[in-house]
Amino acid sequence: MAELITMLTWNDVTVPNAKEVFLSAADAPCKHWGFKIEGTTPESFADLAATMKEHGKEVYIEVLAMSEEDCIKAAEQCIAGGAQHMLGTPYYPSVQKMLDEAGVTYSPFPALDPDSRMRKPIPEVVDCAMGFEEAGCDGFTISAYRYLGGEPEELLRALDDATKMPFRIAGSVNSYERLDFCKSLKNLAGFTIGGAFFENKFGETFAENVTTVCEYLAK
């Protein structure tokens, strides 16, 4: 079953009061929580990750860096700050090696263009994702609802049919229709929601938003 990864981010930046927001919703039935390096300091990053783990949560960091140098720096911060899962970056063997040695899972983005957008035809995206499987990655992450090369659902279905490894959707799952589609994908391990919760798409409070989606997924 696809699981929710609650992101304490809005417009691709960790919100300034992320720890307070987390604590307000820590009792919601969501085990998977995350944020981005943007909007944090090394100290606040480590504190937020530690607070999540103290409450029995798994910690995910979505990384938007593109160059190998920046991705290595992001991996170093994830390791030092206590993250358990790193989502994103183009695939780099050097990043995979660092994270594997530290016991942090790595799920990169397939088929990104240099400007970080995804425009390549669906077969090329699928081939790239299957390459991650051959390389021994833990999974892959796909910004499917921001895909510029075709229909997001067609892309997701093709990936779900072609690959056996778990994958996650990053961003823009902001409606019950999209939740239903996520539930239909057999290899989808999870998906992130951040902005939709801060915009109260699924409830009146942050905790209510998280609880509503978790309960909907369990139906």
NUTOR-345100 format. One line per 4 residues: number of its first residue (from 0); their letters; for each residue x, y, z of N, C-alpha, C, O. Coordinates in Angstrom, 3 decimals. Example, Ala and Ser with C-alpha at 12.3 -4.5 7.8 and 13.67 -1.06 7.14 Angstrom:
! NUTOR-345100
0 = as = 13.190,-5.690,7.800,12.300,-4.500,7.800,13.200,-3.300,7.800,14.236,-3.319,8.465 | 12.850,-2.250,7.080,13.670,-1.060,7.140,12.900,0.030,7.870,13.409,1.138,8.039
***
This chain:
! NUTOR-345100
0 = mael = 0.836,-1.200,0.000,0.000,0.000,0.000,0.872,1.250,0.000,1.831,1.343,0.765 | 0.541,2.204,-0.851,1.259,3.480,-0.862,1.025,4.212,0.446,-0.100,4.269,0.943 | 2.088,4.771,1.000,1.980,5.471,2.274,2.301,6.949,2.104,3.087,7.347,1.245 | 1.675,7.730,2.938,1.882,9.168,2.936,3.221,9.522,3.565,3.585,8.994,4.616
4 = itml = 3.951,10.426,2.909,5.124,11.065,3.496,4.771,12.537,3.685,4.705,13.296,2.718 | 4.547,12.929,4.914,4.164,14.313,5.207,5.397,15.203,5.186,6.348,14.992,5.940 | 5.365,16.203,4.309,6.502,17.109,4.158,6.211,18.447,4.836,5.155,19.045,4.635 | 7.146,18.891,5.621,7.010,20.177,6.308,7.575,21.285,5.428,8.369,22.116,5.868
8 = twnd = 7.142,21.269,4.178,7.648,22.220,3.184,6.498,22.870,2.439,5.420,22.296,2.289 | 6.752,24.061,1.985,5.783,24.809,1.190,6.580,25.608,0.152,7.508,26.335,0.503 | 6.218,25.470,-1.102,6.962,26.114,-2.191,8.444,25.716,-2.177,9.333,26.541,-2.390 | 8.677,24.424,-1.917,10.013,23.823,-1.980,10.975,24.336,-0.915,12.190,24.260,-1.098
12 = vtvp = 10.455,24.853,0.188,11.293,25.311,1.301,10.685,24.807,2.602,9.468,24.858,2.777 | 11.510,24.325,3.504,11.026,23.934,4.826,10.480,25.158,5.548,11.126,26.204,5.595 | 9.279,25.015,6.112,8.630,26.166,6.748,9.402,26.571,8.007,10.005,25.718,8.658 | 9.390,27.863,8.355,10.186,28.337,9.501,9.795,27.680,10.828,10.647,27.489,11.696
16 = nake = 8.523,27.336,10.990,8.045,26.742,12.246,7.831,25.241,12.098,6.890,24.682,12.661 | 8.709,24.593,11.339,8.516,23.169,11.017,8.409,22.300,12.267,7.570,21.400,12.320 | 9.237,22.552,13.262,9.193,21.719,14.469,7.855,21.866,15.184,7.276,20.881,15.641 | 7.370,23.090,15.277,6.072,23.306,15.944,4.939,22.650,15.161,4.033,22.062,15.751
20 = vfls = 4.990,22.749,13.842,3.955,22.106,13.023,4.003,20.594,13.213,2.968,19.944,13.360 | 5.211,20.041,13.210,5.333,18.595,13.424,4.741,18.191,14.765,3.947,17.253,14.837 | 5.121,18.888,15.820,4.640,18.517,17.155,3.124,18.639,17.261,2.493,17.901,18.018 | 2.538,19.565,16.508,1.084,19.718,16.544,0.356,18.546,15.899,-0.831,18.329,16.142
24 = aada = 1.090,17.781,15.063,0.464,16.679,14.324,1.174,15.350,14.550,0.912,14.384,13.833 | 2.064,15.285,15.529,2.866,14.084,15.734,2.032,12.861,16.074,2.461,11.732,15.835 | 0.842,13.071,16.630,-0.014,11.942,16.989,-0.882,11.464,15.830,-1.594,10.469,15.963 | -0.832,12.154,14.702,-1.579,11.695,13.529,-0.987,10.360,13.054,0.200,10.106,13.254
28 = pckh = -1.805,9.512,12.428,-1.346,8.156,12.073,-0.478,8.109,10.830,-0.776,7.383,9.881 | 0.594,8.884,10.839,1.535,8.924,9.715,2.927,8.640,10.258,3.413,9.352,11.137 | 3.572,7.594,9.732,4.904,7.217,10.211,6.012,7.923,9.453,7.127,8.030,9.962 | 5.737,8.404,8.256,6.774,8.901,7.362,6.674,10.430,7.250,5.644,10.968,6.845
32 = wgfk = 7.760,11.111,7.616,7.783,12.577,7.621,9.062,13.067,6.970,10.081,12.377,6.982 | 9.002,14.250,6.409,10.190,14.764,5.768,10.205,16.269,5.620,9.269,16.969,6.007 | 11.309,16.749,5.043,11.475,18.173,4.779,12.619,18.326,3.785,13.179,17.331,3.323 | 12.962,19.542,3.461,14.058,19.835,2.551,15.179,20.553,3.297,14.960,21.148,4.352
36 = iegt = 16.366,20.488,2.738,17.493,21.202,3.329,17.242,22.707,3.283,17.565,23.431,4.225 | 16.663,23.167,2.173,16.335,24.591,2.041,15.426,25.020,3.194,14.429,24.357,3.480 | 15.762,26.102,3.838,14.975,26.589,4.965,15.468,26.101,6.318,14.894,26.445,7.351 | 16.545,25.291,6.317,17.103,24.811,7.578,18.559,25.227,7.702,19.198,25.625,6.728
40 = tpes = 19.059,25.128,8.906,20.497,25.183,9.178,20.923,23.767,9.560,20.064,22.937,9.856 | 22.218,23.468,9.561,22.618,22.135,10.024,22.082,21.804,11.413,21.750,20.655,11.703 | 22.001,22.827,12.273,21.517,22.602,13.640,20.010,22.330,13.656,19.556,21.399,14.321 | 19.236,23.138,12.927,17.781,22.934,12.933,17.410,21.664,12.177,16.434,20.995,12.517
44 = fadl = 18.188,21.334,11.152,17.991,20.081,10.419,18.109,18.891,11.383,17.210,18.055,11.467 | 19.229,18.834,12.102,19.481,17.719,13.013,18.450,17.665,14.130,18.021,16.584,14.534 | 18.052,18.838,14.631,17.063,18.886,15.714,15.706,18.380,15.234,15.039,17.627,15.944 | 15.296,18.785,14.042,14.010,18.357,13.513,14.015,16.859,13.237,13.049,16.168,13.560
48 = aatm = 15.093,16.350,12.644,15.188,14.915,12.385,15.161,14.126,13.691,14.486,13.101,13.783 | 15.885,14.592,14.689,15.906,13.895,15.976,14.538,13.911,16.637,14.115,12.913,17.221 | 13.845,15.038,16.546,12.500,15.133,17.136,11.549,14.147,16.464,10.759,13.485,17.137 | 11.623,14.049,15.139,10.778,13.089,14.426,11.057,11.659,14.888,10.132,10.885,15.135
52 = kehg = 12.339,11.319,15.000,12.685,9.950,15.391,12.293,9.667,16.835,11.924,8.540,17.169 | 12.368,10.666,17.679,11.921,10.486,19.068,10.443,10.124,19.147,10.008,9.474,20.098 | 9.669,10.548,18.143,8.248,10.240,18.079,7.956,9.016,17.202,6.813,8.787,16.806 | 8.987,8.242,16.905,8.801,7.001,16.179,8.604,7.146,14.685,8.067,6.246,14.038
56 = kevy = 9.034,8.274,14.126,8.842,8.522,12.693,10.114,8.174,11.899,11.218,8.152,12.441 | 9.922,7.903,10.600,11.042,7.767,9.686,11.233,9.104,8.965,10.264,9.771,8.602 | 12.487,9.478,8.765,12.824,10.822,8.294,13.296,10.775,6.838,14.247,10.071,6.498 | 12.609,11.543,5.988,12.909,11.636,4.565,13.355,13.057,4.226,12.770,14.028,4.705
60 = ievl = 14.386,13.171,3.403,14.818,14.464,2.907,14.725,14.434,1.387,15.296,13.555,0.741 | 14.001,15.399,0.816,13.942,15.528,-0.637,14.978,16.554,-1.070,14.973,17.693,-0.603 | 15.857,16.143,-1.961,16.980,16.982,-2.388,16.766,17.426,-3.828,16.542,16.599,-4.711 | 16.833,18.721,-4.062,16.603,19.284,-5.386,17.894,19.673,-6.091,17.850,20.190,-7.207
64 = amse = 19.043,19.435,-5.465,20.331,19.777,-6.073,20.512,19.001,-7.374,19.929,17.933,-7.557 | 21.330,19.552,-8.277,21.528,18.940,-9.584,22.984,18.527,-9.838,23.212,17.430,-10.348 | 23.952,19.343,-9.509,25.345,19.010,-9.804,25.826,17.927,-8.843,25.315,17.791,-7.732 | 26.817,17.163,-9.291,27.343,16.100,-8.424,27.908,16.683,-7.130,27.708,16.120,-6.054
68 = edci = 28.607,17.800,-7.235,29.179,18.424,-6.044,28.099,18.804,-5.043,28.238,18.531,-3.851 | 27.029,19.429,-5.509,25.954,19.842,-4.608,25.207,18.632,-4.044,24.759,18.651,-2.897 | 25.078,17.601,-4.839,24.383,16.400,-4.367,25.204,15.670,-3.307,24.646,15.118,-2.359 | 26.515,15.665,-3.465,27.381,15.074,-2.439,27.265,15.859,-1.137,27.194,15.270,-0.059
72 = kaae = 27.246,17.188,-1.234,27.076,18.008,-0.031,25.740,17.723,0.648,25.663,17.657,1.874 | 24.684,17.554,-0.159,23.375,17.252,0.405,23.385,15.894,1.094,22.808,15.731,2.169 | 24.042,14.924,0.470,24.134,13.601,1.081,24.891,13.665,2.401,24.513,13.015,3.376 | 25.958,14.451,2.425,26.727,14.611,3.665,25.853,15.190,4.770,25.930,14.761,5.922
76 = qcia = 25.013,16.175,4.413,24.145,16.765,5.434,23.077,15.782,5.887,22.741,15.734,7.070 | 22.543,15.001,4.963,21.548,13.994,5.351,22.151,12.992,6.331,21.520,12.617,7.318 | 23.369,12.568,6.047,24.036,11.605,6.930,24.320,12.239,8.288,23.999,11.662,9.327 | 24.922,13.429,8.276,25.285,14.090,9.532,24.062,14.467,10.352,24.100,14.456,11.583
80 = ggaq = 22.963,14.804,9.655,21.773,15.274,10.352,20.818,14.188,10.797,19.812,14.478,11.444 | 21.114,12.940,10.463,20.304,11.841,10.979,19.131,11.431,10.119,18.222,10.760,10.608 | 19.121,11.816,8.841,18.042,11.368,7.952,18.188,9.878,7.668,19.292,9.333,7.695 | 17.063,9.229,7.396,17.077,7.798,7.082,16.854,7.506,5.598,17.214,6.435,5.109
84 = hmlg = 16.263,8.459,4.890,15.955,8.274,3.476,16.261,9.576,2.728,15.910,10.661,3.192 | 16.916,9.460,1.572,17.137,10.631,0.733,16.425,10.420,-0.597,16.696,9.459,-1.317 | 15.523,11.319,-0.906,14.766,11.295,-2.149,15.312,12.375,-3.069,15.587,13.493,-2.634 | 15.470,12.029,-4.361,15.853,13.055,-5.318,17.316,13.023,-5.704,18.051,12.098,-5.358
88 = tpyy = 17.715,14.035,-6.417,18.969,14.246,-7.126,18.974,13.420,-8.405,18.351,12.359,-8.450 | 19.662,13.881,-9.442,19.983,12.968,-10.536,20.832,11.824,-9.963,21.432,11.978,-8.899 | 20.887,10.711,-10.638,21.647,9.579,-10.109,23.152,9.810,-10.251,23.650,10.123,-11.332 | 23.862,9.647,-9.129,25.321,9.674,-9.125,25.830,8.477,-8.323,25.434,8.310,-7.170
92 = psvq = 26.701,7.634,-8.902,27.260,6.517,-8.143,27.967,6.967,-6.861,27.939,6.262,-5.852 | 28.598,8.139,-6.905,29.301,8.636,-5.723,28.336,8.897,-4.567,28.646,8.620,-3.408 | 27.168,9.431,-4.899,26.154,9.690,-3.867,25.596,8.368,-3.343,25.403,8.203,-2.139 | 25.341,7.444,-4.241,24.846,6.137,-3.826,25.821,5.447,-2.877,25.410,4.875,-1.868
96 = kmld = 27.106,5.502,-3.200,28.125,4.857,-2.359,28.142,5.457,-0.958,28.189,4.728,0.033 | 28.102,6.794,-0.876,28.105,7.457,0.432,26.905,7.048,1.268,27.034,6.715,2.446 | 25.738,7.078,0.641,24.516,6.789,1.385,24.440,5.317,1.767,24.009,4.988,2.872 | 24.854,4.427,0.865,24.861,2.999,1.188,25.737,2.732,2.404,25.350,1.992,3.309
100 = eagv = 26.913,3.335,2.419,27.843,3.110,3.537,27.285,3.639,4.850,27.608,3.121,5.919 | 26.445,4.672,4.773,25.869,5.272,5.982,24.535,4.637,6.369,23.982,4.960,7.420 | 24.014,3.739,5.536,22.730,3.116,5.832,21.539,4.007,5.567,20.478,3.829,6.166 | 21.708,4.978,4.660,20.617,5.878,4.263,20.126,5.437,2.883,20.937,5.285,1.970
104 = tysp = 18.826,5.230,2.712,18.326,4.792,1.416,18.382,5.944,0.417,18.324,7.116,0.788 | 18.497,5.577,-0.871,18.679,6.548,-1.943,17.702,6.244,-3.067,17.726,5.158,-3.647 | 16.837,7.216,-3.372,15.837,7.078,-4.433,15.910,8.297,-5.339,15.187,9.268,-5.117 | 16.774,8.269,-6.361,16.985,9.450,-7.208,15.854,9.691,-8.192,14.963,8.860,-8.369
108 = fpal = 15.918,10.861,-8.829,14.988,11.225,-9.900,15.504,10.689,-11.232,16.684,10.867,-11.534 | 14.666,10.040,-12.040,15.105,9.636,-13.370,14.855,10.718,-14.420,13.924,11.515,-14.303 | 15.711,10.727,-15.452,15.451,11.437,-16.715,15.220,12.934,-16.568,14.384,13.503,-17.270 | 15.955,13.580,-15.658,15.821,15.028,-15.522,16.618,15.748,-16.604,17.695,15.302,-16.998
112 = dpds = 16.072,16.871,-17.082,16.819,17.774,-17.939,17.705,18.672,-17.066,17.511,18.724,-15.851 | 18.667,19.374,-17.659,19.575,20.212,-16.865,18.870,21.267,-16.011,19.405,21.688,-14.985 | 17.670,21.698,-16.426,16.953,22.693,-15.626,16.081,22.046,-14.551,15.246,22.717,-13.943 | 16.268,20.759,-14.315,15.575,19.951,-13.298,14.149,19.575,-13.682,13.445,18.962,-12.880
116 = rmrk = 13.702,19.926,-14.889,12.385,19.522,-15.356,12.475,18.150,-16.035,13.560,17.689,-16.389 | 11.323,17.514,-16.206,11.276,16.204,-16.845,10.390,16.292,-18.079,9.175,16.466,-17.988 | 11.044,16.166,-19.251,10.339,16.313,-20.522,10.501,15.096,-21.438,9.807,14.990,-22.448 | 11.392,14.197,-21.101,11.720,13.100,-22.001,10.503,12.194,-22.228,9.636,12.102,-21.360
120 = pipe = 10.432,11.531,-23.377,9.323,10.620,-23.642,9.245,9.517,-22.593,10.247,9.146,-21.981 | 8.050,9.008,-22.403,7.821,8.002,-21.354,8.784,6.819,-21.470,9.329,6.410,-20.445 | 9.030,6.239,-22.660,9.962,5.101,-22.722,11.360,5.437,-22.191,12.016,4.588,-21.588 | 11.814,6.667,-22.415,13.132,7.056,-21.914,13.126,7.176,-20.392,14.097,6.798,-19.737
124 = vvdc = 12.043,7.695,-19.830,11.937,7.792,-18.367,11.935,6.392,-17.767,12.604,6.141,-16.765 | 11.186,5.485,-18.378,11.117,4.112,-17.882,12.490,3.446,-17.958,12.904,2.780,-17.009 | 13.194,3.617,-19.067,14.519,3.021,-19.210,15.477,3.545,-18.148,16.273,2.791,-17.588 | 15.393,4.826,-17.881,16.267,5.422,-16.871,15.960,4.844,-15.489,16.875,4.508,-14.738
128 = amgf = 14.694,4.732,-15.158,14.299,4.165,-13.864,14.751,2.714,-13.740,15.196,2.290,-12.673 | 14.639,1.958,-14.817,15.080,0.570,-14.784,16.596,0.478,-14.615,17.103,-0.495,-14.056 | 17.311,1.482,-15.095,18.747,1.541,-14.873,19.088,1.689,-13.403,20.084,1.134,-12.938 | 18.274,2.431,-12.664,18.486,2.569,-11.219,18.354,1.215,-10.538,19.095,0.901,-9.607
132 = eeag = 17.397,0.414,-11.014,17.198,-0.919,-10.461,18.456,-1.763,-10.665,18.903,-2.458,-9.752 | 19.016,-1.694,-11.864,20.233,-2.450,-12.167,21.421,-1.948,-11.348,22.318,-2.721,-11.014 | 21.425,-0.657,-11.027,22.525,-0.078,-10.245,22.421,-0.392,-8.760,23.357,-0.133,-8.004 | 21.292,-0.945,-8.338,21.123,-1.307,-6.940,20.585,-0.208,-6.056,20.750,-0.258,-4.837
136 = cdgf = 19.943,0.788,-6.648,19.300,1.828,-5.833,18.161,1.217,-5.023,17.640,0.154,-5.360 | 17.789,1.902,-3.961,16.698,1.424,-3.116,15.340,1.666,-3.752,14.359,1.016,-3.391 | 15.277,2.583,-4.684,14.032,2.925,-5.357,14.277,4.130,-6.230,15.423,4.471,-6.525 | 13.198,4.779,-6.647,13.352,6.039,-7.365,12.201,6.956,-6.991,11.174,6.514,-6.475
140 = tisa = 12.390,8.237,-7.259,11.405,9.257,-6.951,11.018,9.948,-8.248,11.877,10.232,-9.082 | 9.738,10.217,-8.422,9.265,10.798,-9.681,8.322,11.968,-9.401,7.339,11.821,-8.676 | 8.627,13.124,-9.978,7.728,14.284,-9.864,6.685,14.192,-10.977,6.626,15.039,-11.869 | 5.877,13.158,-10.902,5.005,12.795,-12.029,4.002,13.880,-12.373,3.715,14.107,-13.548
144 = yryl = 3.471,14.550,-11.372,2.428,15.539,-11.642,2.997,16.878,-12.096,2.265,17.853,-12.265 | 4.317,16.910,-12.292,4.959,18.072,-12.909,5.614,17.681,-14.236,6.436,18.421,-14.776 | 5.242,16.520,-14.745,5.816,16.001,-15.988,5.368,16.842,-17.174,4.180,17.122,-17.335 | 6.332,17.246,-18.008,6.048,18.103,-19.154,6.056,17.343,-20.482,5.829,17.935,-21.537
148 = ggep = 6.317,16.030,-20.432,6.444,15.273,-21.665,5.244,14.437,-22.041,5.286,13.698,-23.025 | 4.159,14.543,-21.263,2.975,13.740,-21.540,2.034,13.749,-20.351,2.094,14.636,-19.500 | 1.156,12.741,-20.302,0.168,12.661,-19.226,0.775,12.006,-17.992,1.359,10.928,-18.098 | 0.652,12.631,-16.829,1.235,12.057,-15.615,0.763,10.635,-15.322,1.564,9.773,-14.962
152 = eell = -0.531,10.395,-15.476,-1.048,9.066,-15.150,-0.504,8.006,-16.100,-0.248,6.875,-15.690 | -0.328,8.370,-17.370,0.238,7.424,-18.331,1.681,7.089,-17.955,2.098,5.933,-18.029 | 2.430,8.099,-17.556,3.802,7.882,-17.115,3.840,6.957,-15.894,4.614,6.000,-15.858 | 3.013,7.243,-14.914,3.014,6.446,-13.689,2.616,5.000,-13.953,3.197,4.078,-13.381
156 = rald = 1.638,4.806,-14.809,1.206,3.445,-15.125,2.326,2.686,-15.842,2.555,1.509,-15.565 | 3.020,3.355,-16.758,4.119,2.707,-17.474,5.242,2.315,-16.511,5.795,1.220,-16.611 | 5.575,3.203,-15.587,6.598,2.886,-14.600,6.174,1.745,-13.699,6.972,0.860,-13.389 | 4.931,1.765,-13.281,4.409,0.729,-12.394,4.423,-0.638,-13.077,4.677,-1.656,-12.434
160 = datk = 4.150,-0.656,-14.372,4.121,-1.916,-15.118,5.515,-2.440,-15.430,5.725,-3.652,-15.482 | 6.482,-1.527,-15.640,7.792,-1.938,-16.139,8.801,-2.247,-15.045,9.690,-3.074,-15.247 | 8.682,-1.603,-13.895,9.695,-1.747,-12.854,9.154,-2.554,-11.684,7.950,-2.591,-11.433 | 10.062,-3.190,-10.986,9.678,-3.973,-9.810,10.098,-3.286,-8.516,9.652,-3.673,-7.435
164 = mpfr = 10.941,-2.282,-8.616,11.431,-1.628,-7.411,10.401,-0.617,-6.895,9.607,-0.095,-7.677 | 10.406,-0.341,-5.602,9.468,0.639,-5.056,9.807,2.044,-5.537,10.975,2.382,-5.731 | 8.781,2.851,-5.725,9.026,4.241,-6.099,8.082,5.154,-5.342,7.102,4.712,-4.742 | 8.402,6.444,-5.387,7.621,7.444,-4.662,7.345,8.633,-5.566,8.169,8.995,-6.405
168 = iags = 6.192,9.228,-5.388,5.809,10.426,-6.122,6.125,11.633,-5.254,5.771,11.667,-4.076 | 6.791,12.625,-5.836,7.130,13.852,-5.115,6.248,14.991,-5.605,6.365,15.434,-6.748 | 5.376,15.454,-4.741,4.651,16.687,-4.999,3.359,16.580,-5.775,3.166,15.678,-6.591 | 2.468,17.535,-5.495,1.239,17.797,-6.250,0.189,16.703,-6.150,-0.681,16.613,-7.016
172 = vnsy = 0.246,15.876,-5.128,-0.882,14.981,-4.830,-1.820,15.792,-3.942,-1.669,15.825,-2.721 | -2.782,16.441,-4.573,-3.554,17.469,-3.874,-5.068,17.304,-4.014,-5.818,18.257,-3.804 | -5.519,16.096,-4.369,-6.948,15.860,-4.533,-7.258,14.394,-4.241,-6.369,13.543,-4.265 | -8.532,14.112,-3.965,-8.942,12.727,-3.741,-8.813,11.916,-5.026,-8.552,10.714,-4.970
176 = erld = -8.987,12.541,-6.161,-8.814,11.837,-7.429,-7.381,11.320,-7.560,-7.168,10.184,-7.984 | -6.411,12.140,-7.203,-5.019,11.704,-7.276,-4.701,10.678,-6.192,-3.902,9.770,-6.421 | -5.304,10.807,-5.032,-5.136,9.781,-4.010,-5.644,8.430,-4.511,-5.001,7.402,-4.301 | -6.790,8.438,-5.168,-7.338,7.190,-5.714,-6.389,6.579,-6.733,-6.186,5.365,-6.744
180 = fcks = -5.812,7.405,-7.582,-4.890,6.871,-8.578,-3.650,6.295,-7.897,-3.164,5.233,-8.288 | -3.140,6.985,-6.889,-1.986,6.465,-6.157,-2.291,5.095,-5.555,-1.439,4.207,-5.566 | -3.483,4.928,-5.039,-3.866,3.657,-4.426,-3.904,2.524,-5.444,-3.820,1.355,-5.068 | -4.028,2.850,-6.721,-4.142,1.816,-7.751,-2.785,1.306,-8.238,-2.742,0.335,-8.994
184 = lknl = -1.683,1.924,-7.833,-0.355,1.566,-8.333,0.291,0.533,-7.411,0.479,0.784,-6.220 | 0.625,-0.615,-7.962,1.061,-1.738,-7.124,2.451,-1.546,-6.531,2.720,-2.036,-5.435 | 3.349,-0.837,-7.240,4.720,-0.671,-6.751,4.971,0.681,-6.100,6.102,0.986,-5.722 | 3.940,1.483,-5.967,4.114,2.797,-5.351,4.267,2.635,-3.842,3.347,2.194,-3.154
188 = agft = 5.447,2.999,-3.340,5.711,2.876,-1.905,5.164,4.055,-1.119,4.808,3.919,0.051 | 5.099,5.209,-1.764,4.631,6.375,-1.035,4.592,7.605,-1.921,4.993,7.571,-3.084 | 4.104,8.683,-1.348,4.045,9.963,-2.051,4.114,11.069,-1.016,3.671,10.909,0.121 | 4.678,12.192,-1.431,4.818,13.316,-0.515,3.650,14.285,-0.672,3.145,14.517,-1.771
192 = igga = 3.244,14.839,0.460,2.319,15.973,0.464,2.863,17.011,1.439,3.151,16.702,2.596 | 2.998,18.228,0.964,3.431,19.329,1.813,2.517,20.519,1.640,1.714,20.835,2.518 | 2.645,21.185,0.488,1.871,22.400,0.256,0.378,22.212,0.381,-0.306,23.092,0.903 | -0.151,21.087,-0.083,-1.601,20.861,-0.021,-2.099,20.843,1.416,-3.242,21.217,1.681
196 = ffen = -1.243,20.406,2.357,-1.640,20.423,3.763,-1.617,21.842,4.325,-2.490,22.220,5.106 | -0.620,22.623,3.926,-0.572,24.001,4.401,-1.688,24.841,3.775,-2.069,25.882,4.311 | -2.199,24.382,2.648,-3.340,25.046,2.005,-4.676,24.445,2.433,-5.726,24.817,1.910 | -4.630,23.520,3.382,-5.837,22.911,3.959,-6.738,22.255,2.910,-7.956,22.433,2.915
200 = kfge = -6.107,21.487,2.007,-6.885,20.797,0.974,-7.689,19.626,1.528,-8.678,19.207,0.928 | -7.255,19.090,2.694,-7.900,17.896,3.229,-8.402,18.076,4.664,-8.756,17.093,5.315 | -8.437,19.304,5.163,-8.900,19.529,6.528,-8.652,20.958,6.956,-8.111,21.759,6.195 | -9.048,21.275,8.176,-8.942,22.647,8.662,-7.655,22.906,9.436,-7.224,24.055,9.542
204 = tfae = -7.034,21.861,9.979,-5.759,22.007,10.678,-4.747,21.077,10.022,-5.116,20.169,9.276 | -3.470,21.311,10.305,-2.455,20.447,9.718,-2.663,19.008,10.146,-2.608,18.097,9.320 | -2.900,18.797,11.432,-3.105,17.443,11.936,-4.322,16.790,11.286,-4.293,15.599,10.976 | -5.374,17.547,11.082,-6.582,16.995,10.460,-6.306,16.604,9.008,-6.786,15.570,8.543
208 = nvtt = -5.545,17.413,8.300,-5.167,17.080,6.927,-4.433,15.739,6.877,-4.774,14.866,6.079 | -3.434,15.584,7.727,-2.627,14.366,7.734,-3.491,13.154,8.081,-3.416,12.120,7.418 | -4.300,13.288,9.111,-5.143,12.182,9.554,-6.142,11.793,8.475,-6.368,10.607,8.234 | -6.733,12.772,7.832,-7.730,12.495,6.791,-7.126,11.674,5.655,-7.737,10.709,5.195
212 = vcey = -5.941,12.048,5.202,-5.313,11.316,4.097,-4.916,9.906,4.535,-5.124,8.950,3.789 | -4.359,9.767,5.712,-3.976,8.428,6.207,-5.196,7.514,6.307,-5.135,6.346,5.924 | -6.284,8.039,6.814,-7.494,7.236,6.956,-8.093,6.904,5.589,-8.651,5.823,5.403 | -7.982,7.815,4.646,-8.499,7.566,3.301,-7.694,6.464,2.610,-8.256,5.622,1.909
216 = lak = -6.389,6.476,2.810,-5.543,5.447,2.203,-5.847,4.069,2.766,-5.695,3.061,2.076 | -6.271,4.030,4.009,-6.519,2.735,4.673,-7.867,2.125,4.290,-8.125,0.967,4.617 | -8.724,2.870,3.611,-10.050,2.358,3.262,-9.959,1.278,2.199,-10.982,0.733,1.783
***
